[in-house]
Amino acid sequence: MFYWMLLVLAIVFEVTGTLSMKWSTLSGSVSGFYIMLVMIACSYLSLSIAIKKIALGVAYAMWEGVGIVLISLCSLWLFDESLSMIKLSGLALLILGIVLIKIGTLPAVAKSKGAI
């Protein structure tokens, strides 16, 4: 459970860092860039610890995929960015891909129980 919490924390750090970068470019303030540097560094550190017990493919797919979904949704709210049907379809496919990657890493015993 601890490693999954670290993965969630890594996602939160990544989203915060990326959003602060956008905020900084819009506001003209360099403080957002400093926040971005710290948040992205914390994100990679948390991710590197999380992959000790979580499969790398799963962790990376969740970190990147969930991060993209959250950044897209936050950008709608914070920066008035648009979300077309094509973008929404891409996000849905991204989530489907993450689910499939997670299912693909289940142990063989769990898979065979589900097939009965």
VENBEL-V308545 format. One record per helix or strand of 3 or more residues. SS is the DSSP state (H for helix, E for strand). FROM is the first residue (numbers start at 0). LEN is the number of residues. If there is no record, write none. Layout:
ss from len
SS FROM LEN
SS FROM LEN
This chain:
ss from len
H 1 26
H 30 20
H 55 24
H 84 20
H 107 8
